[in-house]
Amino acid sequence: MRWFPLARQECKALVSSKGVWLLALVLPLWTYRPAYRTWNELGPDMTIGFVQHSAAFVLPLAAIALGYRAIVGDRSSGSLRFVLGLPLTRRDVLLGKLVGRTVGIAIPVGIALAVVTVVGVVRFGLFSPLRYLAVLVVTFAYLAVLVSIVVSVSALAGRAATAAATLFVGLLVVFETLWQLLAPMLYSRLTGTPVNLYDPPADGRLFLIDRLAPSRAYNTVTNWLLEAGNSAGFHNSVISDLEPNVSSNVLVVDNTFEPGAVPLYLHEAGGLVILAAWGLVPLSIAYYRFDRGDLA
C-alpha cells in the first residue's frame, strides 16, 4: 500500500479544485432525461436509466480534462523525478495516480447522481435498489476504465498537448462520439457487406464491432441490468426500437436475430470483458514503457 499516500494526495488535489465541482453542477442537467416510452417500459426504474446517461460525453470529458496531465505534467515540471526518488516503484506511481484521480472524480459524480436519484424518486417513485446498485457499480467501474486510459496515455506521451490531443480525438471523438457510425463502415470494409442500419444483417461480427468502444460496452452491460434489450445503444433508444412498427439506426440483437441464433459472444456480459480489456491493456503498455525508464 505504498501507493496510498500518493493516491490520497492526488484525490485531495482534485477535490479542492473548482473544475471537479463544475462537473457536479453540469452532470445532473445532462443526466436527467425522462421520457414517456421509457417510463412505460421501466416504470420507476427509469430513474436508474438516468445513471446511464452520465456515461455519455461528460464522464469521458471529465476524465480527460482532470487526468491528462497526471504523469506528463509531472514530467514537464520536473516533479516526477522527485516522486520517483521516494520509496515508490513505478507501479506504485501509476496505481496511485489511477486510484487517486478515479476517486477524486467519483466523489462529485456520486453527489450529482445522488441529486438526480432523489429527484427521480420524488417524481417517479421507488425503484429496484439491487438493480440501481448494480448499475452504479458498473458506472464507477467504467469511470475507472476511462481514468486508466487517460493516465496510460499521460504516461506514454512526451508533452501534455500531445496527451490532450490524443485523448480528445481518439477517446472522446472516435470511440465515444462517432463509433456508432464508424462501426458499420469498418464492418463493411472488412467483410465487403454493405450495412443498412434500418435493416442490418444478422452477423454477430457487426454487433461485436459496434460494442468495442468503452461507452458502447458500458451501455451493453447497463441495458442488460435494466432489461432494456441487447444493444450498445442508449436504453431509451433501444426501448423505442423494440416497439412494434418502429425502426431506428440502433443495432438491437433482439430485433435482428432469430431466438436461439444469437452468438454466445454477443451476450451482454461480454461488455464487462471489453471494459476490462480497455482498463488493463493500455495500463499494461504504459507500465511496460514506464518501468523501463524510457519515460522518466
N, C-alpha and C positions, 0 to 999 in steps of 0.2 A: 504493500500500500504506500510505497514511497511517492507515487504519483499523486496521492490525495491532496497534499498541501498546494501543489500546482493547480489541480482541478478546482480547489476552493478559491484560489486567487483569481483564476480565470472567470469563475462564476460570479464572484463578488464584483469584479471589474465590469462585467456585462450588466448585472442587475443595477449597478449605480449609474449606468449611462442612460441618456434620455432616449436614444433610439429604440431600445428594447421595450420601453414603456409606450412609445408611439405604436409599436406592434400591438400592445394590449388594447389600444383605443381603436385601431383600424380593424382588427380581426373580427370583433362581433358584428360590425357593419357588413363585412364580406361574407361571414358565415351564416347569418340569419336569412334563410330563403324559404319561407313557407310556400306551399303550392297545393292546390286543391287535389290534383291527381295523386300526389304523394301522400296527403292526408287520407285519401280514400283507400289507399293500399296499405299504408303502415299505421294509420291511426296515431296515437300518442308517440309511437316510436319515430315519428317524423322528426322529433327533436334530436334523436340520435343521428339522424341523417345530416343534420346541420354540421355535426363534427366533421363529416367527410369533406365538406366544402372548405374547411380550413386548409386542406392539403393543396388546394388549387392556387397557385401563383404566390400567395402571401407567405406560406411557410418556406418554400424554396427561396424566395427573395430575401426573407429574413435570415435564413441560414447563410446565404451568400454575403449579404451586407454585414452581418455580425461575425462572420467567420473567415473571410478570405484572407485576412491579414494574420491569422492565428500563428503561423510559423514564418512565412515570408516577411511579415512585418518585423518580427523579432530579428530576423537575419539582417534586414536592411538597417535597423537601428543599432545592431551590434549586441543587443541584449541576449541573443540566442547563445553566444559564447559563454556568457555569464551563467545562463541556465544549465548549459552542458557541463559547466565547471562544478555544479552541485552534485551531491551523491545521487544522481539520477541517470538511468540508462536512457538511450534514445527511445526505447519503447515506452518508458515512463513518461517522457515528454509528449509523445504522440497521444498516449492514453489520457494524460492529464488535460491536454488541450481538448481532446474529444469529449471527455466526460464533463469538464467544466463548461465548455461552450454549449453543450446539449442541455445541461441543467439550467444554465443561465437564460436560454431561450425558452425552455419548457415552463419556467415559473410564470412569466406573463401570458404565455399561451394557455396554461392551465386556468389562470384567473379569467381570461377572456372567454374561454369555453364554459367556465362556471357561470358567467353572466348570461350567456346565450342559453344555457341549460335552465337556469331559473326562469327566464322569460318564457321558454318553451313549456315548462311545467305549468306556469301560471295560465298560459293561453290554451294549451292543448291537453293538459292532464299528465298523469304519471305514466312513465314508460317502463320498459323492462330493464331493471337495474343490471342484470347479468350481461345483457346484450350491450348496454351502454358502457359497462366496464370493459368488455372485450374490444369494442371499437376504440375506446380511449387508449387502451394498451397498445393496439396496433398503430394508432396515430402517433403516439410518443415514440414507438419503435421506428416509424417512418421518419420522424424528425431526427432521431439518432442516425439513421442511414444518410439523410441529407447532410448533416454536420460531418459525418465520416467522409463523404465525398469531398466536401469543401475543405476540410483540414488536410486531406490527402493531396489535393491539388495545390494547396498552400505550401505543403512540404516539398512538392516537386517543382514548383515554379521558381524562376530566378528573380522575378520582380513582382511587386504587388499588382501592378497594372496588368501583367500577363495573367496572373491568377484570376483577377476580377473579370477580364475579358473572356478567358476560357470558360469560367463558370457561368457567366451571363449567357454567352452564345450556346455553349454545349448543354448545360443543365437546364437553364431557365427557358431558352428559346426552343432548342431542338427537342429535348426529352420531355419537358413539362408543358410546352405550349403547342408545338407543331406535330408531335409524334402521332396523333390520331390521323393526321393527313399523310405523314411520311410513311407510316407502316404499310398501307396498301400499295403505295408506289414501290417500296422496297420489295414487297412480296411479288408484285408484277415483274419487277426487274429480274428477280431470282428465278421465277418459275415460268415467265412468259405468258402468264394468265392475267388478262385484264380484270379489274375488280370494279363492280358496281356496288357501292356501299348500301344501296337500297335493295339489292338482291345479291348478296355476297355468295361466293362458292363455299360449299361445306368442306373446307380444307382446314384442318387443325393448325397448319403452319401459319396461315393468315392470322388466326386468332392468337396464336402464341406470340408472333411478332408484335401484334397490337398491344400486348401487356408486358413487353420487355422494358419499357420505361419505368422508372421508380414510381411515379404518380399513378400510372396505369395499373401496376401490380398492387399498389395500395388500394385503389378503387375496387379491384377484383376481390380482394380479401374482405373489405368492408361491405361490399354488396352481398357477399356470401353471408356475413354475420347479420346483415339486415334482411336477408332473404328477399332481396330485390331482383335477383336474376344473375346469371353467369355472364358477366360482361366487365370490361375495363372502363366503361363509361360511367358518368355520374349516376347515382341511383335514381334521381328523378327522371333523367333521360331514358334509362333502362325501363323503368316502370311505364313510362309513356309508350315506348316502343313495343312492349309486351301486350298492350291493349289491342283488341280486335280492330282491324281496318286502319291501323296506324303504322306508318313506316317512317324510319329516320335513317340517318347515316351512322348510327351507333351499331357496332358489331355485338350482337347478342347471341350467345350459343344456343339458348333455348328456342330461338326463332329460326335457326339455320339447320341444326342437326336433328335427325330423327331420334326418338327416345332409344337409348341403348347404343347409339352410334357415336357418342361423344368420346374422343380420345382421352385416355387417362391423364395425359399431361395437361389437359385443359381443366382439370379440377381446380376449383378456386383456391385450394390450399397451396397450389403451386406458386401463387403470388408471394407467399411467405419465403419460398426458396429464392425467388427472384430478388426480393428485398434483401435477403441475407447476402446474396452474391454482390449486390450493389454496395452493401455496407462493408464487406470483408475484402473483396478483390482490390479496389483502389487503395484501401488502407494497407494491405499486404505489400503492394507495389511500392507505396510511399515508404513503408518501413524498411524494405529491402534497400532502397536507394539511400534513405536517411541513415541507416545503420552502417552503411559502407563509408560514411563520412564525406560523400560527394556533395552533400547539400548543407553542410555546416557553415 
